[in-house]
């Protein structure tokens, strides 16, 4: 996964959880860059963002989470807890057998993606499985984009954004809509 794709996935997920189209601040981009430099896997960042929003939704306060900075401690704590599962090599396995988790994911997918996910059970390295799952997820989303979804994204008013931000925002919205329409799970061993 490229660094740009990593950023787009985080941006799209944060906007989805926030429930509004959202443009990240320079501070948010710096934080994502730091996570990328520290090689924090995308599934860890996504899970941490989810935990922050879930805690906020269940608490009585319901404060507005307006920046990725609200998630930085959760990302650090989760990465500290999971790092040993990613570092190392061929003998590292997640808390549950990867075969069971991969089969569970495969059952939620269409072919040929289901078979490709099942085939990952032959891999011994958790970091490699995670990277391959992210690649499969991106290919799957790209394959499911329809003209209707493209039209819906095109109808969103992004005219006030500069070209680069508009392209990122449209891509993030495209991926979000595909995930919602097809009820796609996040492809990770740590779900």
SEMI-77897 format. One record per atom (N, C-alpha, C, O, CB): residue in one letter; atom name; x, y, z negated. Coordinates in steps of 0.02 Angstrom, whole numbers. Glycine has a CB too. Layout:
REM residues N
A	CA	X	Y	Z
...
This chain:
REM residues 191
X	N	43	-59	0
X	CA	0	0	0
X	C	44	62	0
X	O	92	66	-38
X	CB	-48	0	-61
X	N	28	109	43
X	CA	67	170	47
X	C	49	215	-13
X	O	-2	206	-45
X	CB	54	207	113
X	N	93	263	-26
X	CA	80	311	-80
X	C	18	351	-65
X	O	-22	366	-111
X	CB	141	358	-90
X	N	8	369	-2
X	CA	-51	408	17
X	C	-115	367	3
X	O	-164	394	-23
X	CB	-48	428	91
X	N	-114	303	20
X	CA	-172	260	7
X	C	-184	255	-68
X	O	-242	256	-90
X	CB	-162	190	38
X	N	-131	249	-107
X	CA	-136	247	-180
X	C	-172	309	-206
X	O	-218	305	-246
X	CB	-65	241	-212
X	N	-150	368	-182
X	CA	-181	431	-203
X	C	-254	434	-182
X	O	-297	454	-221
X	CB	-143	490	-173
X	N	-269	413	-119
X	CA	-338	415	-95
X	C	-384	371	-136
X	O	-441	390	-151
X	CB	-340	394	-22
X	N	-361	312	-154
X	CA	-402	266	-193
X	C	-417	295	-262
X	O	-473	291	-286
X	CB	-367	198	-200
X	N	-366	325	-293
X	CA	-377	356	-359
X	C	-426	414	-353
X	O	-472	421	-393
X	CB	-309	380	-390
X	N	-415	457	-303
X	CA	-458	515	-293
X	C	-530	493	-280
X	O	-576	522	-309
X	CB	-432	557	-234
X	N	-540	443	-238
X	CA	-607	420	-222
X	C	-641	390	-284
X	O	-700	402	-296
X	CB	-605	367	-166
X	N	-604	352	-322
X	CA	-634	321	-381
X	C	-651	373	-434
X	O	-704	369	-466
X	CB	-586	268	-411
X	N	-607	422	-444
X	CA	-621	474	-492
X	C	-683	513	-472
X	O	-726	528	-513
X	CB	-560	522	-499
X	N	-689	530	-407
X	CA	-747	566	-382
X	C	-811	525	-391
X	O	-863	551	-409
X	CB	-738	585	-308
X	N	-805	459	-378
X	CA	-862	414	-387
X	C	-885	413	-460
X	O	-944	420	-474
X	CB	-845	343	-364
X	N	-838	406	-506
X	CA	-856	403	-577
X	C	-882	471	-601
X	O	-926	473	-644
X	CB	-795	383	-619
X	N	-857	524	-573
X	CA	-879	590	-593
X	C	-948	605	-565
X	O	-986	644	-594
X	CB	-830	643	-569
X	N	-965	573	-509
X	CA	-1032	581	-480
X	C	-1039	642	-436
X	O	-1095	660	-418
X	CB	-1081	584	-534
X	N	-984	674	-419
X	CA	-987	732	-375
X	C	-927	731	-328
X	O	-875	702	-344
X	CB	-988	798	-417
X	N	-934	763	-270
X	CA	-874	772	-228
X	C	-824	813	-269
X	O	-844	859	-304
X	CB	-891	807	-159
X	N	-763	796	-264
X	CA	-715	827	-309
X	C	-648	835	-274
X	O	-626	790	-239
X	CB	-707	786	-373
X	N	-617	892	-284
X	CA	-550	904	-258
X	C	-504	907	-318
X	O	-514	945	-364
X	CB	-547	970	-215
X	N	-453	865	-315
X	CA	-405	862	-371
X	C	-362	925	-371
X	O	-346	954	-319
X	CB	-362	800	-366
X	N	-342	944	-431
X	CA	-299	1002	-440
X	C	-226	983	-428
X	O	-210	924	-423
X	CB	-309	1033	-510
X	N	-184	1033	-424
X	CA	-112	1020	-417
X	C	-86	980	-476
X	O	-42	937	-468
X	CB	-73	1087	-411
X	N	-112	993	-535
X	CA	-93	956	-595
X	C	-112	882	-589
X	O	-74	838	-609
X	CB	-126	987	-658
X	N	-172	869	-561
X	CA	-194	800	-550
X	C	-149	764	-500
X	O	-131	706	-510
X	CB	-267	799	-525
X	N	-130	799	-446
X	CA	-85	769	-396
X	C	-17	753	-427
X	O	13	701	-412
X	CB	-77	816	-335
X	N	7	798	-469
X	CA	72	785	-502
X	C	67	723	-547
X	O	114	683	-550
X	CB	94	847	-544
X	N	11	715	-581
X	CA	0	658	-624
X	C	-2	593	-583
X	O	29	543	-602
X	CB	-64	665	-665
X	N	-38	595	-527
X	CA	-40	535	-483
X	C	29	519	-456
X	O	48	461	-450
X	CB	-90	546	-426
X	N	67	571	-438
X	CA	135	560	-413
X	C	178	527	-467
X	O	217	482	-452
X	CB	166	628	-391
X	N	169	549	-528
X	CA	206	519	-584
X	C	188	445	-592
X	O	232	403	-602
X	CB	192	557	-650
X	N	123	429	-588
X	CA	102	358	-593
X	C	131	317	-536
X	O	153	260	-547
X	CB	24	353	-591
X	N	133	346	-476
X	CA	162	310	-419
X	C	236	299	-429
X	O	262	244	-416
X	CB	149	349	-353
X	N	272	350	-453
X	CA	344	343	-465
X	C	358	292	-520
X	O	409	257	-517
X	CB	374	411	-486
X	N	313	286	-568
X	CA	321	237	-622
X	C	297	168	-600
X	O	299	120	-639
X	CB	284	260	-685
X	N	273	163	-538
X	CA	248	100	-509
X	C	191	70	-550
X	O	187	9	-558
X	CB	305	50	-504
X	N	147	113	-574
X	CA	87	89	-610
X	C	38	64	-557
X	O	17	103	-514
X	CB	55	144	-655
X	N	20	1	-559
X	CA	-24	-28	-508
X	C	-92	6	-505
X	O	-120	27	-557
X	CB	-33	-102	-519
X	N	-119	12	-445
X	CA	-185	43	-435
X	C	-239	12	-479
X	O	-278	50	-509
X	CB	-205	38	-362
X	N	-244	-54	-485
X	CA	-297	-82	-527
X	C	-292	-59	-600
X	O	-344	-53	-634
X	CB	-294	-158	-525
X	N	-233	-48	-625
X	CA	-224	-23	-694
X	C	-252	48	-699
X	O	-288	63	-747
X	CB	-149	-25	-715
X	N	-236	90	-651
X	CA	-261	160	-652
X	C	-337	161	-647
X	O	-370	197	-684
X	CB	-229	201	-594
X	N	-365	121	-602
X	CA	-438	118	-592
X	C	-472	94	-656
X	O	-522	124	-678
X	CB	-456	71	-533
X	N	-446	42	-686
X	CA	-475	16	-748
X	C	-472	68	-804
X	O	-520	74	-843
X	CB	-440	-48	-769
X	N	-417	104	-808
X	CA	-410	155	-860
X	C	-460	212	-848
X	O	-490	236	-896
X	CB	-339	182	-861
X	N	-469	233	-786
X	CA	-518	285	-771
X	C	-587	262	-791
X	O	-625	299	-822
X	CB	-516	304	-695
X	N	-604	200	-773
X	CA	-669	172	-792
X	C	-678	172	-868
X	O	-732	189	-893
X	CB	-676	100	-766
X	N	-627	154	-905
X	CA	-633	151	-978
X	C	-645	220	-1008
X	O	-683	227	-1056
X	CB	-570	120	-1009
X	N	-613	271	-980
X	CA	-624	339	-1005
X	C	-696	361	-993
X	O	-728	388	-1038
X	CB	-575	389	-970
X	N	-722	348	-933
X	CA	-791	367	-918
X	C	-841	326	-959
X	O	-891	353	-982
X	CB	-805	359	-844
X	N	-827	262	-968
X	CA	-873	220	-1007
X	C	-874	241	-1080
X	O	-928	242	-1111
X	CB	-852	146	-1002
X	N	-817	258	-1108
X	CA	-815	281	-1178
X	C	-854	347	-1184
X	O	-890	357	-1232
X	CB	-742	291	-1202
X	N	-845	391	-1134
X	CA	-881	454	-1136
X	C	-956	444	-1131
X	O	-995	478	-1165
X	CB	-856	500	-1079
X	N	-977	397	-1088
X	CA	-1049	385	-1079
X	C	-1081	355	-1141
X	O	-1140	368	-1154
X	CB	-1060	338	-1019
X	N	-1044	315	-1178
X	CA	-1072	283	-1237
X	C	-1065	325	-1301
X	O	-1097	311	-1351
X	CB	-1039	216	-1248
X	N	-1023	377	-1298
X	CA	-1016	420	-1356
X	C	-1073	471	-1356
X	O	-1106	481	-1305
X	CB	-946	456	-1357
X	N	-1085	501	-1411
X	CA	-1138	551	-1416
X	C	-1120	617	-1385
X	O	-1163	658	-1372
X	CB	-1157	561	-1487
X	N	-1055	629	-1374
X	CA	-1032	695	-1352
X	C	-1046	710	-1278
X	O	-1067	765	-1261
X	CB	-959	702	-1364
X	N	-1034	660	-1235
X	CA	-1044	668	-1163
X	C	-1011	731	-1135
X	O	-1044	772	-1104
X	CB	-1118	670	-1147
X	N	-945	737	-1146
X	CA	-910	795	-1119
X	C	-898	786	-1044
X	O	-898	730	-1019
X	CB	-844	807	-1155
X	N	-887	840	-1009
X	CA	-875	839	-937
X	C	-801	822	-926
X	O	-757	856	-951
X	CB	-894	906	-903
X	N	-789	769	-889
X	CA	-721	749	-873
X	C	-704	781	-807
X	O	-725	757	-754
X	CB	-713	670	-871
X	N	-666	835	-810
X	CA	-655	875	-751
X	C	-585	867	-721
X	O	-569	901	-672
X	CB	-666	947	-767
X	N	-544	824	-750
X	CA	-476	816	-726
X	C	-450	746	-740
X	O	-472	714	-788
X	CB	-430	869	-758
X	N	-405	723	-700
X	CA	-372	659	-712
X	C	-332	660	-777
X	O	-317	608	-806
X	CB	-326	640	-654
X	N	-316	719	-800
X	CA	-278	725	-863
X	C	-315	692	-921
X	O	-283	668	-968
X	CB	-265	799	-880
X	N	-381	691	-918
X	CA	-419	657	-970
X	C	-404	582	-972
X	O	-416	549	-1023
X	CB	-494	668	-959
X	N	-378	556	-917
X	CA	-366	484	-911
X	C	-294	464	-923
X	O	-278	405	-926
X	CB	-388	461	-842
X	N	-249	513	-931
X	CA	-178	497	-934
X	C	-159	452	-992
X	O	-118	407	-984
X	CB	-138	560	-938
X	N	-189	463	-1051
X	CA	-173	420	-1109
X	C	-199	349	-1098
X	O	-166	301	-1117
X	CB	-202	451	-1173
X	N	-258	344	-1070
X	CA	-287	277	-1057
X	C	-244	239	-1007
X	O	-234	179	-1015
X	CB	-359	283	-1032
X	N	-220	274	-955
X	CA	-176	241	-906
X	C	-113	217	-940
X	O	-91	160	-930
X	CB	-160	289	-848
X	N	-82	261	-981
X	CA	-20	242	-1015
X	C	-31	182	-1062
X	O	9	135	-1062
X	CB	7	302	-1055
X	N	-84	184	-1101
X	CA	-97	129	-1148
X	C	-110	63	-1112
X	O	-84	11	-1131
X	CB	-157	147	-1193
X	N	-150	65	-1059
X	CA	-166	4	-1023
X	C	-103	-22	-988
X	O	-91	-83	-986
X	CB	-222	17	-972
X	N	-63	23	-959
X	CA	-2	1	-925
X	C	47	-29	-976
X	O	80	-79	-961
X	CB	31	60	-888
X	N	52	1	-1034
X	CA	96	-27	-1086
X	C	73	-98	-1105
X	O	115	-142	-1116
X	CB	96	18	-1149
X	N	8	-108	-1108
X	CA	-19	-174	-1126
X	C	-11	-224	-1069
X	O	-3	-284	-1082
X	CB	-92	-168	-1145
X	N	-13	-201	-1007
X	CA	-12	-247	-950
X	C	57	-255	-917
X	O	67	-301	-877
X	CB	-60	-224	-899
X	N	103	-211	-933
X	CA	168	-210	-899
X	C	201	-279	-896
X	O	228	-298	-845
X	CB	214	-161	-932
X	N	199	-316	-951
X	CA	231	-381	-953
X	C	201	-430	-903
X	O	234	-477	-882
X	CB	227	-410	-1023
X	N	138	-419	-885
X	CA	106	-463	-837
X	C	129	-449	-766
X	O	126	-492	-722
X	CB	31	-458	-842
X	N	151	-386	-754
X	CA	171	-367	-687
X	C	246	-375	-677
X	O	269	-391	-622
X	CB	151	-296	-674
X	N	285	-364	-729
X	CA	357	-366	-725
X	C	379	-438	-731
X	O	345	-479	-762
X	CB	391	-322	-778
X	N	435	-454	-702
X	CA	460	-522	-710
X	C	461	-556	-644
X	O	498	-536	-599
X	CB	418	-560	-760
X	N	423	-605	-637
X	CA	428	-639	-573
X	C	379	-695	-567
X	O	320	-688	-582
X	CB	495	-665	-563
X	N	404	-749	-545
X	CA	361	-803	-522
X	C	324	-839	-577
X	O	273	-871	-562
X	CB	401	-851	-484
X	N	345	-836	-638
X	CA	311	-873	-691
X	C	258	-832	-727
X	O	225	-858	-772
X	CB	361	-898	-741
X	N	250	-769	-708
X	CA	202	-725	-742
X	C	132	-738	-716
X	O	121	-739	-655
X	CB	222	-652	-732
X	N	85	-748	-761
X	CA	15	-757	-741
X	C	-29	-712	-784
X	O	-10	-695	-840
X	CB	-7	-831	-748
X	N	-85	-692	-760
X	CA	-131	-651	-799
X	C	-162	-691	-856
X	O	-151	-751	-863
X	CB	-186	-621	-755
X	N	-203	-655	-897
X	CA	-233	-686	-955
X	C	-275	-747	-937
X	O	-278	-795	-975
X	CB	-277	-635	-992
X	N	-307	-746	-880
X	CA	-347	-802	-857
X	C	-311	-832	-797
X	O	-269	-799	-766
X	CB	-420	-781	-838
X	N	-327	-893	-780
X	CA	-293	-924	-723
X	C	-308	-884	-660
X	O	-365	-866	-648
X	CB	-315	-998	-714
X	N	-257	-869	-620
X	CA	-270	-830	-560
X	C	-317	-867	-513
X	O	-355	-835	-475
X	CB	-205	-814	-524
X	N	-315	-933	-513
X	CA	-358	-971	-468
X	C	-432	-958	-483
X	O	-471	-949	-437
X	CB	-343	-1046	-474
X	N	-449	-957	-547
X	CA	-519	-946	-565
X	C	-541	-875	-546
X	O	-596	-866	-519
X	CB	-529	-957	-641
X	N	-500	-826	-559
X	CA	-517	-757	-542
X	C	-521	-748	-466
X	O	-567	-715	-441
X	CB	-465	-708	-573
X	N	-474	-777	-430
X	CA	-475	-771	-358
X	C	-537	-804	-328
X	O	-567	-778	-281
X	CB	-411	-802	-328
X	N	-556	-861	-355
X	CA	-617	-895	-331
X	C	-678	-852	-345
X	O	-723	-847	-303
X	CB	-624	-964	-364
X	N	-680	-821	-404
X	CA	-736	-778	-422
X	C	-742	-719	-373
X	O	-796	-702	-351
X	CB	-729	-752	-494
X	N	-685	-689	-356
X	CA	-685	-634	-308
X	C	-707	-659	-239
X	O	-747	-627	-206
X	CB	-615	-601	-304
X	N	-679	-716	-218
X	CA	-694	-743	-152
X	C	-769	-755	-144
X	O	-796	-746	-89
X	CB	-655	-807	-140
X	N	-802	-777	-196
X	CA	-874	-792	-193
X	C	-915	-729	-180
X	O	-973	-734	-159
X	CB	-897	-825	-257
X	N	-887	-671	-192
X	CA	-923	-608	-182
X	C	-909	-578	-113
X	O	-936	-524	-97
X	CB	-904	-559	-235
X	N	-868	-612	-73
X	CA	-845	-584	-9
X	C	-869	-625	50
X	O	-887	-684	44
X	CB	-771	-579	-8
X	N	-869	-593	108
X	CA	-883	-626	172
X	C	-818	-653	200
X	O	-763	-633	180
X	CB	-917	-577	222
X	N	-826	-699	247
X	CA	-767	-723	284
X	C	-746	-671	335
X	O	-789	-633	359
X	CB	-783	-791	319
X	N	-683	-667	352
X	CA	-627	-709	333
X	C	-593	-688	268
X	O	-544	-718	246
X	CB	-576	-708	389
X	N	-620	-635	237
X	CA	-588	-608	177
X	C	-592	-656	119
X	O	-545	-660	79
X	CB	-620	-542	158
X	N	-647	-693	112
X	CA	-653	-741	57
X	C	-598	-793	60
X	O	-568	-808	9
X	CB	-722	-775	59
X	N	-585	-820	118
X	CA	-533	-871	126
X	C	-464	-842	111
X	O	-422	-875	80
X	CB	-534	-900	196
X	N	-453	-781	134
X	CA	-388	-750	121
X	C	-376	-739	47
X	O	-320	-748	22
X	CB	-382	-682	158
X	N	-429	-721	10
X	CA	-422	-713	-63
X	C	-409	-781	-95
X	O	-366	-786	-139
X	CB	-486	-681	-92
X	N	-445	-832	-75
X	CA	-433	-900	-102
X	C	-362	-923	-90
X	O	-331	-954	-133
X	CB	-483	-950	-72
X	N	-335	-908	-31
X	CA	-267	-929	-13
X	C	-214	-898	-59
X	O	-159	-925	-64
X	CB	-253	-911	59
X	N	-230	-844	-91
X	CA	-181	-811	-135
X	C	-166	-854	-197
X	O	-118	-841	-233
X	CB	-207	-743	-157
X	N	-207	-904	-210
X	CA	-194	-949	-267
X	C	-127	-985	-259
X	O	-99	-1010	-308
X	CB	-251	-1000	-274
X	N	-101	-988	-198
X	CA	-36	-1020	-186
X	C	22	-976	-207
X	O	78	-1001	-217
X	CB	-30	-1038	-112
X	N	10	-912	-215
X	CA	62	-866	-237
X	C	76	-876	-311
X	O	31	-893	-349
X	CB	42	-792	-223
X	N	138	-865	-332
X	CA	155	-873	-403
X	C	167	-806	-437
X	O	169	-803	-499
X	CB	216	-916	-410
X	N	174	-754	-400
X	CA	191	-689	-428
X	C	129	-645	-434
X	O	97	-629	-384
X	CB	245	-654	-386
X	N	113	-625	-494
X	CA	55	-581	-505
X	C	63	-515	-468
X	O	16	-492	-437
X	CB	46	-568	-580
X	N	122	-482	-471
X	CA	128	-419	-433
X	C	115	-430	-358
X	O	83	-388	-326
X	CB	197	-389	-444
X	N	140	-484	-331
X	CA	129	-497	-259
X	C	54	-510	-245
X	O	28	-485	-196
X	CB	171	-559	-236
X	N	21	-548	-288
X	CA	-51	-559	-279
X	C	-89	-493	-281
X	O	-132	-481	-239
X	CB	-78	-607	-334
X	N	-72	-450	-328
X	CA	-106	-385	-334
X	C	-95	-344	-270
X	O	-142	-314	-245
X	CB	-80	-347	-395
X	N	-33	-342	-245
X	CA	-20	-304	-184
X	C	-60	-331	-125
X	O	-88	-294	-86
X	CB	56	-305	-167
X	N	-61	-397	-119
X	CA	-98	-428	-64
X	C	-173	-416	-71
X	O	-208	-407	-21
X	CB	-83	-503	-60
X	N	-199	-417	-132
X	CA	-270	-403	-143
X	C	-287	-332	-121
X	O	-339	-320	-90
X	CB	-288	-413	-218
X	N	-243	-284	-136
X	CA	-255	-215	-116
X	C	-255	-209	-40
X	O	-296	-172	-12
X	CB	-202	-168	-146
X	N	-210	-244	-7
X	CA	-208	-243	66
X	C	-272	-272	96
X	O	-301	-244	142
X	CB	-146	-282	92
X	N	-294	-328	68
X	CA	-356	-360	92
X	C	-416	-314	81
X	O	-459	-307	125
X	CB	-368	-428	56
X	N	-418	-282	22
X	CA	-474	-236	8
X	C	-476	-179	58
X	O	-530	-161	82
X	CB	-467	-208	-64
X	N	-419	-150	74
X	CA	-417	-95	122
X	C	-440	-118	191
X	O	-479	-84	224
X	CB	-345	-64	125
X	N	-416	-175	213
X	CA	-437	-203	278
X	C	-512	-217	279
X	O	-546	-203	329
X	CB	-398	-268	295
X	N	-538	-243	224
X	CA	-608	-260	220
X	C	-651	-196	225
X	O	-701	-195	262
X	CB	-624	-297	154
X	N	-632	-145	189
X	CA	-669	-82	191
X	C	-667	-53	262
X	O	-718	-31	288
X	CB	-641	-31	140
X	N	-608	-54	292
X	CA	-602	-27	361
X	C	-646	-66	410
X	O	-676	-37	455
X	CB	-529	-30	384
X	N	-651	-131	400
X	CA	-692	-173	445
X	C	-767	-161	436
X	O	-806	-174	481
X	CB	-676	-246	433
X	N	-787	-137	378
X	CA	-858	-129	363
X	C	-885	-59	377
X	O	-945	-47	370
X	CB	-871	-147	292
X	N	-842	-13	396
X	CA	-864	55	410
X	C	-911	53	470
X	O	-893	25	522
X	CB	-804	103	422
X	N	-969	83	463
X	CA	-1018	85	517
X	C	-1026	156	543
X	O	-1006	204	510
X	CB	-1086	57	494
X	N	-1056	163	602
X	CA	-1069	230	629
X	C	-1116	268	582
X	O	-1110	329	574
X	CB	-1101	225	700
X	N	-1163	232	551
X	CA	-1210	264	504
X	C	-1173	294	445
X	O	-1187	350	424
X	CB	-1263	213	480
X	N	-1125	257	418
X	CA	-1086	282	361
X	C	-1043	341	383
X	O	-1038	391	347
X	CB	-1041	226	331
X	N	-1013	336	442
X	CA	-973	392	468
X	C	-1017	455	476
X	O	-995	510	460
X	CB	-941	373	536
X	N	-1078	446	501
X	CA	-1124	503	510
X	C	-1142	533	442
X	O	-1146	594	436
X	CB	-1188	480	548
X	N	-1154	491	393
X	CA	-1171	516	326
X	C	-1114	557	298
X	O	-1125	610	268
X	CB	-1188	458	279
X	N	-1052	533	306
X	CA	-994	570	281
X	C	-986	635	320
X	O	-970	686	291
X	CB	-930	526	287
X	N	-997	632	386
X	CA	-991	692	427
X	C	-1042	745	409
X	O	-1031	805	419
X	CB	-998	674	501
X	N	-1100	724	381
X	CA	-1152	772	363
X	C	-1137	810	299
X	O	-1169	861	284
X	CB	-1218	736	355
X	N	-1088	787	260
X	CA	-1070	822	199
X	C	-1034	887	217
X	O	-994	889	263
X	CB	-1025	778	154
X	N	-1050	940	181
X	CA	-1020	1005	197
X	C	-949	1010	168
X	O	-940	1019	108
X	CB	-1064	1063	169
X	N	-901	1002	212
X	CA	-831	1009	193
X	C	-798	1066	231
X	O	-737	1071	234
X	CB	-793	943	204
X	N	-839	1110	261
X	CA	-814	1162	305
X	C	-769	1213	269
X	O	-728	1245	301
X	CB	-872	1199	336
X	N	-777	1220	204
X	CA	-737	1270	168
X	C	-669	1243	146
X	O	-627	1279	119
X	CB	-775	1294	106
X	N	-657	1179	159
X	CA	-594	1148	140
X	C	-544	1153	197
X	O	-562	1153	256
X	CB	-604	1074	120
X	N	-479	1158	179
X	CA	-430	1157	233
X	C	-427	1087	264
X	O	-453	1040	234
X	CB	-360	1179	207
X	N	-398	1081	322
X	CA	-401	1020	361
X	C	-375	959	323
X	O	-405	905	326
X	CB	-362	1028	425
X	N	-320	966	288
X	CA	-290	909	253
X	C	-335	885	196
X	O	-347	825	188
X	CB	-221	928	225
X	N	-361	932	157
X	CA	-405	915	101
X	C	-471	887	128
X	O	-499	840	100
X	CB	-418	977	55
X	N	-496	915	183
X	CA	-558	891	214
X	C	-549	818	235
X	O	-593	777	224
X	CB	-578	935	274
X	N	-493	802	267
X	CA	-481	734	290
X	C	-478	685	231
X	O	-506	631	234
X	CB	-415	730	331
X	N	-444	705	177
X	CA	-439	662	117
X	C	-507	652	86
X	O	-525	597	66
X	CB	-390	692	66
X	N	-546	706	81
X	CA	-612	703	51
X	C	-658	659	92
X	O	-695	618	64
X	CB	-642	774	43
X	N	-656	666	157
X	CA	-698	624	201
X	C	-678	551	195
X	O	-722	507	193
X	CB	-693	648	273
X	N	-613	537	194
X	CA	-590	467	187
X	C	-613	438	120
X	O	-636	381	117
X	CB	-514	463	193
X	N	-606	476	67
X	CA	-626	453	0
X	C	-702	438	-1
X	O	-723	388	-28
X	CB	-608	505	-54
X	N	-741	483	29
X	CA	-814	473	31
X	C	-832	413	75
X	O	-878	376	59
X	CB	-849	536	58
X	N	-796	404	129
X	CA	-808	346	173
X	C	-798	281	134
X	O	-840	237	137
X	CB	-761	349	235
X	N	-743	276	99
X	CA	-727	216	60
X	C	-778	205	4
X	O	-798	149	-11
X	CB	-656	220	32
X	N	-798	259	-28
X	CA	-847	254	-83
X	C	-913	228	-56
X	O	-943	183	-86
X	CB	-857	323	-117
X	N	-936	255	1
X	CA	-1000	233	29
X	C	-998	160	51
X	O	-1046	124	42
X	CB	-1018	277	89
X	N	-942	139	80
X	CA	-936	69	101
X	C	-940	24	39
X	O	-975	-27	39
X	CB	-870	56	140
X	N	-904	42	-14
X	CA	-906	2	-76
X	C	-977	-3	-102
X	O	-999	-57	-121
X	CB	-860	33	-129
X	N	-1012	53	-103
X	CA	-1081	53	-129
X	C	-1128	13	-85
X	O	-1166	-29	-110
X	CB	-1107	125	-135
X	N	-1126	24	-18
X	CA	-1172	-10	28
X	C	-1165	-85	26
X	O	-1214	-122	29
X	CB	-1160	14	97
X	N	-1102	-108	22
X	CA	-1090	-180	27
X	C	-1075	-212	-41
X	O	-1056	-270	-44
X	CB	-1032	-193	75
X	N	-1085	-173	-95
X	CA	-1074	-197	-163
X	C	-1007	-235	-169
X	O	-1003	-291	-194
X	CB	-1132	-242	-185
X	N	-955	-201	-145
X	CA	-889	-233	-145
X	C	-857	-230	-214
X	O	-857	-177	-246
X	CB	-843	-201	-93
X	N	-829	-285	-237
X	CA	-793	-283	-300
X	C	-723	-253	-288
X	O	-699	-254	-232
X	CB	-787	-354	-331
X	N	-693	-228	-340
X	CA	-622	-209	-337
X	C	-584	-274	-336
X	O	-595	-318	-377
X	CB	-600	-163	-398
X	N	-538	-280	-289
X	CA	-499	-342	-284
X	C	-438	-336	-328
X	O	-388	-306	-310
X	CB	-479	-356	-210
X	N	-443	-366	-387
X	CA	-388	-367	-436
X	C	-396	-428	-480
X	O	-451	-452	-491
X	CB	-387	-302	-478
X	N	-340	-452	-506
X	CA	-343	-508	-553
X	C	-367	-484	-622
X	O	-388	-525	-663
X	CB	-273	-540	-560
X	N	-365	-419	-633
X	CA	-380	-391	-698
X	C	-446	-355	-698
X	O	-448	-295	-713
X	CB	-324	-345	-721
X	N	-499	-390	-681
X	CA	-564	-358	-676
X	C	-608	-369	-735
X	O	-665	-345	-737
X	CB	-599	-381	-616
